[in-house]
C-alpha cells in the first residue's frame, strides 16, 4: 500500500508540493505548491466551481475577506466552541491532541468525546507520552483560532477566519439585495482559512493554513423536501455508515441516495441532493468507488449548529477519515448574526409577503488541500511494463497538470520546428508541455509520473504526411492522427472519450 510518506516524497521530487520555509528547516502545518502541483490545485478549484456554481443556475459566488469584525466569531459560536482537546506530557512538555493520541494508542474511535471522557480514558488505560513514556497531564480545551492585531496601535484584535462559511452568512443580505435571488438558492466561495492545529500531521491532511471550497444552500424552512433536482441523484449508489449502525457497531451498507431518504435516514431531499451530488463528483473525477463512503455523524459529535451532518470519507492509510462534510446547519447562523448585529437579514417573499429566516439545508465543505492529497493518492500507481518499473499518476484528464505533451523524435530534419508549431497551436487551448530532452521512452516516463494523459510524438512520417503519434497514458495505446484533427480529438479525450 502506498503510504503518506511515499506520496510526500513523490510530491517533492516531481514538483507538486514543497515544505514551506524549507531552507529554514520548514514550519509545521504549512506547505507550498510547486509548478506541477499548482496546476492540479487550479484544476480542482475550477472543477468544483463549474460543478457547484456554473452548473446550478440558483447558486452564485462571492470572495470574502480573511479578516473580519471579531464579533462575527462571537456570534457564530467559534469563540466559545471552536476547540480541540490538548494534553501535555508532564516530563518532556510535548503537547498532543488528546483524541488523536487515544485513537493511535488504543485503536478506538473518539468521535464526539469531550474533556471528561478523554481524561477518564487516559487515566483508566494509563496512556503515556509516545515520545518519552512520561505521565500525561489533564486534558484541556484549546481554541483553534489565530489572533492578530489590526491598526497602528496594536490594541484592536481580530481573528484569521477558521472557515469561509461565516463570510457568506454576513454577506447574505448584500447578495440578496444585489442579485434578487429567490429561495432556494446557494452562495459559494473558495478561499483561505486558518486553524492553529495542536499537531498537524499526515502531510496535507491536517494543516494550519489551507483553502476551502464551501457553499451554503438556503431554503424556506417548510420546503426542505421540495427539491426538483432530487431525481437526478436518487439512483446514486453509495457506501454508507449511518448513525444508527455506528451506535450498534453495525457495518457499512451499500445503498442509494433515494433509499436513504425513503427510510428517513437522510431527513430532507435538499440535503440528500447535495450529498449525492457531491459524492458523485468524486466518482466522476476518478476516485475509486471502494475507497469512498458516506458516514453520518452520531448525536454526540454533531456541531452546535447542525441538525444532521454526513461526511464523504476516504479510506486513507490511517483509516476512514473525512474528505468533505455536508451539514444541515438549520437557521442557526443567520439568526445569530441578526441577533448580535441588530440587523434584519431575513428573506422577504414579494409574492406571498412572507418574511422568514431561511434554513441552510446543505453546506458542502471541502478542503482544497485534502482534495488534492486524495486525488493524487488515489491516482498514484507503481506498475511493471516490459520488465521496468513505471510510476504513473492516473489522474482524470480534467485534473491533470498538463493535458498534452509534445515531443520531436529528434531535434533535426525539421521535426523540432514542426513540433514547436504544434505546441504553439495547442497551448492556446490546453496547458501543454514541450520536451525535447532524452530518449522518447524517458520523456514518456516523465509525463506519466506527473499525470499527463496524452503525448504527441513528431517523427519522420510526420514530415511526409502531416500525421503524428498520439499516446494514451493509462492504456499505452498509440494511434496515428492528422495534425489538423489534434485539437478536436484532444478536447474529446479530456471530456472522457477513449482513444
N, C-alpha and C positions, 0 to 999 in steps of 0.2 A: 504494500500500500504506500502511495506517495504521501510523505509527511509534510507538515507545515514548514519544517526546516529545509526540506528538499525544494519546496516552492519558493521559499525566501532566497535561497542560494541561486536558483534559476532566474528569479526576477532581477536580482542584482547583476548577474552575469550577462543577461540579454538586454539590459537597459529598460526594464519595466518599472522597477521600484528601487530607490536607494535609501539607506538610513539617513535621516535628516541630521545635518551638522556632523557628518561622519569624520571630517578632518579634526574635529574636537571630541572624538570618541562617542559621537551620537547623543541623542536625547530621547529617553524612553517615551514611547507613545506617539512619536512623530515620524512620518516618512514622506519622502519626496517621490513624485512620479518622473521617470526618465522619458526619453524621446519616444520609445515604443509604448510605454505604459500610459502616457498622457493621451495617445490616440485611442486606446481602448477605453479609457475613462470617458472621453468625449463621446465616443460611440454609445456607451451605456447610457449616458445622460440624454443623448439625442433620441435613443430608442424609447426611453421612459417618457420623455416629453411628448414624443409623437403619439405614443400609445395612450397617455393619460390626458393630454390637453388637445392635441390636434385631431385625434380620432373621436373625441367626445365634444359635441357642439355645446354642451352645457357646462364645460369646465374652462376656466380662464386662469391665467398665471400672474404672479407678482414676483418681485425681488426685493425683499425687505432687508433692513439693516441688521448687522450683527449685534450692535449695542443699542438698547432702547431704555426708556424710563424704567428704573428699578421696580416701580410699582407693578409693572407687568408681571413680574415673577412672584410678587406677594399675592396678587390676585389669582394667579394660576395654581398656587399651592406649591411651587417649586422651592421657595424659601423654607417652608415648613416640612415638605415631604420628599424632596429630591435627594435621597440619601442612599449610601451603601453602608455596609457594616464592616467596621475596621477592628482588627485585633493586632496587638503589638507583642512581640517577644520580650519578656522581662529581662532576658540575658543579653541578646545581641541587638535589641531595639529595632529589628527589622519589622516592617508593617506588612500586613496581609489583608486581603478581602476575606472575611470570615466564611461566607457561604462557599466561595470557591475552594478555600482550604479544606473545608469539611468534605466537599464533593470529591476532591482529589485524594484525600486521605482515607475516607471511609467508603467511597464509591456509593453514596446515597444521594438522592435528589434533595435540593434545599429550596425549591421554588416556594415563595410565599412566607418563608420563615422570618421572624422578626428577632430583635435583640435577645430577649429572654430565652427563646427556644435555641438559638445558636449558642448562647452561653452555656445552657444546660448540656447540650450535646458535647461541647468541647470539654467540659468538666467530667461528664459521665464516661466518655470514651477516652479521656486522657490524651487528647490530641496535642501534639508537641510542635514546636517550631521546626519546619522542614530543613532549615539551614544549620541550626546548632543543637537541635533537640532540647532547647530550653523550654521553660514553662511559659504559657501564653497568659496575657492579662485578660481583662474583661472586654467584651465586645462593646463598641460604642458606635453611634451614628456619625457619619461623615458626609457633609453636604458636598455635592459634586460640582457646584457652580464656581467658575473662575470669577474673582472680583477684579475690577480695575478702577483707576481714578480718572476722573473727567475734569478738564479745565485746568487753568494755571495754578489755582490754589491747592489742588490736590485733595480738597475736602469733600468734593462731590464724588460719590462712588456709583458704579454701575456693574452689571454682570455681562460677561460674554454669553450669548444665548446658548443654552444647553440643548435646544431643539428649535426647529424653524416654525413649528406649528403656531406658536403664540403670535408671531408677526401676522399670520393670516387672520387670527381672531381679532386683533386690534385694528386691522385694516378692513374688516368685514363691511362696515358702514360705507367706507370710501369706495370699495369695489361696487357695492350696491348702487350708490349714487351716480357712479360714472359709467357703469355697464348696463344698468337696468335689468339685471338678471332676475329670472323668476325661479322660484323653487320648483323642482330640486335643481341644485347647481353646485359646482365644486370650485375651489380655489387651490391652485397648485403652486409649488415653489421648490427650487433647488438652491441650496446654499450651505455655507459652513456652519458648524456647531462645535461646541467645546465642552468637554467634561473632564474634571480633574480626577481621572480614574486612579484608584488606590494602587492597582497593579496591572497596568496594560500588558497584554500578553497575546500570544498566538498571532504574531505578525500584524496583519491589517484587521484582524477580527475585532480587537478592542483597542481603540486609540483615544488620545486626549484631544486631538484636532481631527475632525472628519467632516464629510459632506453628506447632507441628507437630501432625499427626494421625497417630499411629503405632499399629500393632498387632503383637504378637508371637504367632505361631501355633505352639503346641508339639505335637509328635507323638512317638510312640515311634520311636526311631532305625531300627527294622527295618520300620516301617509307613508310610513316606513315600509309598508308591504305593497305599495303601489309602484311597482318597478316594471316599466315597459321593456327593459333590457334583460330581464331575468332569464327568459327563454334561451338567450344566446349563450348562457353558461351552465344551464341546469344539467346538461349531459357531461360536463367536465368531470373526468374520473380523478379522484384524489385518494392518497393515503391519509387517513385521519386518525387522530388520537383525541377523543373527546374528554371533557372534564369528568363525566360520569365514569368512563373507563379508567381514568387515572386514579380516581378515588377507590375503585375496587381492584386496582392492579391489573386491569384488563389490557388487552393487546391492541395494537394499531389495526384498523379495519380498512378495507377498500370500499369506497362509496362514491356517490356522485353528489354534486352540489345540490341538485334537486331533492335527493333522498334526505340530505341533512336538514333541508328546510321542511320537507314533508313531516319528518318526525320531531320537528321543533328543536333540533339541536342548535341550529342557527336560527335566531329569533326573528329576523326580518329579511325580506327579499333584497332590499338595497344593500344591506351588509353582506348578504350572500353573493350578490352580483359582483361586488368589488373583491371579495375573497376569491371567487372563481376566476375573475378577470385577471387578477394579479398572479395567481397560481399558474394559469395558462401562459402568461407572459414568459415565465421562466422556462416552461417546457418548449414553447415556440422558439426560444433563443438557445436551445440545445442542452439544457440541464437534463441529466438522465432521470427518468421518472422514479427509479428505485431509490434515488438519493434525496427525494423531496417528499415532505409530508406537511399536513396541517395539524397543529396542536392547539386545543382550546385551553385558555387559562383557567385554572381552578379558582374558586372564590377567594382563597387566601392570598393569591398573588395578583389579583386584579388591581390596577392602578386606581387611585382615589377618584378619578374622573370617569372610569369606564363601566358600562353595563355589561359588556361582553368583549372579549379580545381573542383573536385567533392569530397564531404565528405561522408563517410559512417557514418551516425548518429544513435545514440541510444536514445530511449525515457526514459531519466532519470527522477527521481523525480522532478528535477528542469528544465525539458523541453528537447526538442530535442537538443542534442549537439554532436559535432564532436567526433567520435571514431577513425576514420582513415581518413587521407587526401590522395588523389590521384591526383597529379598535372601533367599537361603537362608543363615542365619547359623550353621548346624550347632549344636553344643553348646558353642561357644567361650565364650560369656558366662557361662552357668551354671557351667561348670567353673572359670572364672577366679574368679568370686565365691566359690565354695565353697573354692577353694584359698587365696585371700587372707584371707577372713573366718574360715576354720576351721569353718564351719557346714555341716551336712548339708542341702543344698537339692535333694536328689534326689526323684524321684517314686516312690511305693510303690503297687503294684497289690495291693489287698486280695485279689482273686480268685486271681491267679497267684502271689502272694507274691514278686513280682519287683521289684527296685529298679533304676531306670535314671535317667540324666540325659537328659531329652528333648532333641530337636533342634528348633530354630526352622526349620521347613520354609519359612516365608514371613514376611517382615517388610515389609508395605506401609507406606511412609513418605512422607507428603505434607505440604508446607508450605501452611498456610492462605493466606498472603500470595501465594505463587506461584500457587496455585489461583485466588485472587481475580483476579490480574492476567490469567491465561489465560482465564478465563470472560468477563471484561469485554472483553479484546482480541478474542476470537473472536466476541463478540456485537455489537461496535460496527459500525454501518453508517452511511454517508452516501449518501443517495439523493435523487432528484428526484421530487417529487409535485406535479403541476399547475404546473410551472414554478418551484417553490420547493424549496430545499434542506431535506431533512429528516434530522436526526440521530436515529437510533433505536438503542436498546440492546436487541437481540433475545435477552434472557436467557430461559432456561427459566422459566416462571412460578413454579416451586418456589424458584428463587434470587432472583426479583425482589424489590426492597426493599419495594414496595407491591404487593399483589395487585390492588387496585382503587382507582380514584379516583372521587369523586362530585362532580358539578358541577350547580348550578342554572343554567338557561339565563340567567335574570335574577334579581336579588335583590328580587323583588316578586311580587305576585299569589299569594303562598303557596308559590311554588316553592322559595324558600330554606328555609322551615320544613320542607317535605316532604323536601328534600334532606338536611337535618340529621337528620331522623327516620331516614331510610335509613342515613345514616352511623353513627348511634348503634347501629343494629341490626347492621350488618355488621362494625363494628370489634370486636365481641365474638368474631368468628370469624376475621377476617383482619386483616392490617396494611393499613390504608386511609389515603387522603389526601383531605382535603376542600379544594376550591379554588373560590372564587367571584370571582376577580380576573382581569379582562381578557376578551378575546373567547374563545369556545369553541375556535376554531382555535388560539389561542395556548396555551390550557390543555392541549389535546391534545398540542401540540409539547413542552411542559414535561414531561409524563408520558412521552412517547415517549423523550425524552433520558435519563431515569433508569430506563427499562425496565419501567414499569408496564404489564402486559399487557392490562388491561381498564379501560374508563372507562364510567361511567354518567352520562347526562345527564337531568335532570328538566326537562320543558318544559310547554307549555300543555296538550298532550294528556294528560300525567301527571295533571293536575288533573281531567280528565274521566273517565279510565278506569283509573287506577292502573297504567299501563304506563310504562316508561322505555326510553330508547335505550341499548343495550349495544354498545360498540365494541371491536373486536379490534385490538391494536397492530400486528401484523405484516401481516395481510391488509387492514386498514382496513374490514373488513366491519362493518355495523351492523344490529342486529335490535331489534324491539320485544319486550319481555318484561314479564310481570306482576311487580309488586314482591314479591309473596309467594313467587315462584319464584326470586328472585335468589340467595339463599344456596346453595341446592342446585345451581343452574346454575353459579355461580362455582366451587364445590368441584369439580365435574366438569371444568370448563375447566382449573383448576390441575393436576388429575391427568392432563391430556392430551387431553381431549375437544376437538374443534374446534367453533367457533361456527358 
